[in-house]
Amino acid sequence: MRRKLVIGNWKMNGNRAGNTALLSGIIAGLNDFGADCAVCVPAPYLAQCQAELQDSPVAWGAQDLSVHAAGAYTGEVSAAMLVDFGARYVLCGHSERRAYHKESSELVAQKAVAALAAGLTPVVCVGETLEQREAGETESVICGQLQAVLDAVAADDLAKIVVAYEPVWAIGTGKTATPQIAQEAHALLRARVAQKNAPVAAGMQILYGGSMKPDNAKELMAQPDIDGGLIGGAALKAADFLGIIQAV
Ligand SMILES: O=C(CO)COP(=O)(O)O
């Protein structure tokens, strides 16, 4: 049985006082729901997570990292720095990074490799745009994005990856993928991993992201290949985030 995982992606939101309120609200409402839970926060707030979450069941992580270990890379943050602040997860290749920062699948794969080398769990994000879906390219796009990572990561590390399917047309739009559409994509992704290593594919956590809310989470997470959620907007309110975790 794969354990469910719910990760909140705060994107570029938050401030110290608001974060404290949100994190303490999450901690106060968490019971043993049988799911793992984490927040991926803007890098400046990793220290705050370390201070406020360290004795809680909530893990924390970052939204991006550099492929470089150290050196003259102004503005970048290394995997080792994230580890220094207790991060466990790091998003790699979120669609907003791919779209606004022109991150290629090859770069995303290198980021996953850098994360793994430092002991972080990369959450590799894949997803098609509406245009690509309407052109019948969903499978080639999402499996191509995943394949770059499968090709780059050492066989021993494959089992340490988390994948997130986030259809771009469902992110922040209120248009959730139907459970059937999401399940179909998740099954394709799992089958692609299975071509490389079937036992790893069977154990891999594949999360859904895109307008997941307390009222649609249950049906999505009931699908056989959906192992949790990567939550944007609904992760910014403790009640909504807890509602999604509870849906597990
Ligand atoms: O991009 C997302 C999480 O990474 C999803 O965002 P929303 O939940 O706001 O649609």
The ligand as an ORCA input file, in Angstrom:
! r2SCAN-3c Opt
* xyz 0 1
  O       0.279     24.529     -8.935
  C      -0.312     23.961     -8.043
  C       0.432     23.319     -6.952
  O       1.778     23.210     -7.247
  C      -1.787     23.899     -7.989
  O      -2.248     25.161     -7.711
  P      -3.812     25.375     -7.349
  O      -4.142     24.341     -6.297
  O      -3.890     26.775     -6.862
  O      -4.561     25.134     -8.624
*
